[in-house]
Amino acid sequence: MRAESPSVALPPSLGILARVLDQAQLDLTANHKLSGSCLDRRLPPKHTRSSLLNKDEFIHNVRYEWFLYLRIPDRLHGQLLLSDVIKYRVFDADYVSTQRWKREKKTLVEATRQPKLMAEPSILIPKMANELSLRLHEG
């Protein structure tokens, strides 16, 4: 999925980033590696450029690719939604409505496939307390 360019004018560095990201996406989709056409020396700040160069003073493709991954949040201005990545997800994105919870509680809990969630609390809590006590006193 390609990110659409915003309708507002981008600062020059973000305009370059947008172009480079578009080209990088095409390269990685087609060839599984970056081509020379998206290795733009103007994009990295001066303090970063030296770490992206190889011994011959050419940009190292893999390092540049990682540099681009790190710059993506700048391009998206916080509008990134990764529903499968817990780290960047909004906390309440996982909420289930009260009505659905009441209606489908058993199915939802079973879908997690977490044994401790599916266990009966009156059996689970004493067992966990016992295991914790054993760990605390071993040694």
C-alpha positions as CSV (number, residue, x, y, z in Angstrom):
1,M,0.0,0.0,0.0
2,R,1.6,3.3,-1.0
3,A,1.3,6.3,1.2
4,E,-0.4,9.2,-0.5
5,S,1.5,12.5,-0.6
6,P,-0.2,15.2,1.5
7,S,-1.8,18.1,-0.4
8,V,0.2,20.6,1.7
9,A,3.7,21.6,0.6
10,L,6.3,19.5,2.3
11,P,9.6,20.9,3.6
12,P,12.4,20.0,1.2
13,S,13.8,17.2,3.3
14,L,10.3,15.5,3.6
15,G,9.7,16.0,-0.1
16,I,13.0,14.1,-0.8
17,L,12.0,11.5,1.8
18,A,8.6,11.0,0.1
19,R,10.3,10.5,-3.3
20,V,12.9,8.2,-1.9
21,L,10.3,6.1,0.0
22,D,8.2,5.8,-3.1
23,Q,11.2,4.6,-5.1
24,A,12.4,2.3,-2.3
25,Q,9.0,0.7,-2.1
26,L,9.0,0.0,-5.9
27,D,12.6,-1.4,-5.7
28,L,11.9,-3.6,-2.7
29,T,8.7,-4.9,-4.2
30,A,10.3,-5.7,-7.5
31,N,13.9,-6.6,-6.7
32,H,13.9,-7.2,-2.9
33,K,16.8,-4.7,-2.7
34,L,17.3,-1.0,-3.1
35,S,18.6,0.4,-6.4
36,G,21.0,3.3,-6.8
37,S,18.1,5.6,-7.9
38,C,16.8,5.8,-4.3
39,L,20.1,6.3,-2.6
40,D,19.9,10.1,-2.2
41,R,22.8,11.7,-0.3
42,R,20.8,14.8,0.4
43,L,18.4,13.0,2.7
44,P,20.6,11.9,5.6
45,P,21.7,14.7,8.0
46,K,25.4,15.4,7.9
47,H,26.1,13.7,11.2
48,T,24.5,10.5,9.9
49,R,26.0,10.3,6.4
50,S,29.4,9.0,7.4
51,S,27.7,5.9,9.0
52,L,25.9,5.2,5.8
53,L,29.0,5.2,3.6
54,N,31.1,2.1,2.8
55,K,34.9,2.1,2.4
56,D,34.6,3.5,-1.2
57,E,32.5,6.4,0.0
58,F,29.4,5.0,-1.7
59,I,26.2,4.6,0.2
60,H,25.8,1.2,1.7
61,N,22.4,-0.1,0.5
62,V,21.5,-2.1,3.6
63,R,22.4,0.7,6.0
64,Y,20.5,3.2,3.9
65,E,17.4,0.9,3.9
66,W,17.5,0.9,7.7
67,F,17.9,4.6,7.7
68,L,14.8,4.9,5.6
69,Y,12.8,2.6,8.0
70,L,13.8,4.9,10.9
71,R,12.7,8.0,8.9
72,I,9.2,6.7,8.0
73,P,7.6,8.1,11.2
74,D,8.7,11.6,10.1
75,R,7.0,11.1,6.8
76,L,3.7,9.9,8.3
77,H,3.4,12.6,11.0
78,G,2.1,10.0,13.5
79,Q,-0.6,8.8,11.2
80,L,0.7,5.2,11.2
81,L,-1.7,2.5,12.2
82,L,-0.2,-1.0,12.7
83,S,-3.1,-3.1,13.9
84,D,-1.0,-6.2,14.3
85,V,1.8,-4.5,16.2
86,I,1.0,-4.2,19.9
87,K,3.8,-1.7,20.7
88,Y,2.4,1.1,18.6
89,R,-1.3,0.4,19.0
90,V,-3.7,2.7,20.9
91,F,-4.6,1.0,24.2
92,D,-8.3,1.2,23.7
93,A,-8.0,-0.4,20.2
94,D,-8.4,-3.7,22.0
95,Y,-11.5,-2.9,23.8
96,V,-14.5,-5.1,23.2
97,S,-17.9,-3.5,23.7
98,T,-19.8,-4.5,26.9
99,Q,-22.6,-6.0,24.9
100,R,-20.2,-8.2,22.8
101,W,-18.3,-9.3,25.9
102,K,-21.5,-10.4,27.7
103,R,-22.7,-12.2,24.5
104,E,-19.4,-13.8,23.5
105,K,-17.2,-14.0,26.6
106,K,-16.5,-17.7,26.4
107,T,-15.7,-17.6,22.7
108,L,-13.4,-14.6,23.1
109,V,-11.5,-16.1,26.0
110,E,-11.1,-19.4,24.1
111,A,-9.9,-17.6,21.0
112,T,-6.9,-16.3,23.0
113,R,-5.7,-19.9,23.5
114,Q,-4.2,-18.8,26.9
115,P,-4.5,-21.6,29.4
116,K,-4.5,-19.2,32.4
117,L,-7.4,-17.2,30.9
118,M,-9.4,-20.3,30.3
119,A,-8.8,-21.8,33.7
120,E,-11.2,-21.5,36.6
121,P,-10.0,-18.7,38.9
122,S,-10.8,-20.7,42.1
123,I,-8.3,-23.4,40.9
124,L,-5.8,-21.2,39.2
125,I,-5.1,-18.6,41.9
126,P,-4.1,-21.1,44.7
127,K,-1.9,-23.0,42.2
128,M,-0.1,-19.8,41.2
129,A,0.3,-18.8,44.8
130,N,1.8,-22.1,45.6
131,E,4.2,-21.9,42.6
132,L,5.2,-18.4,43.6
133,S,5.8,-19.4,47.2
134,L,8.0,-22.3,46.1
135,R,10.1,-20.0,43.9
136,L,10.4,-17.5,46.7
137,H,11.8,-20.0,49.2
138,E,14.0,-22.0,46.8
139,G,17.5,-21.0,46.5
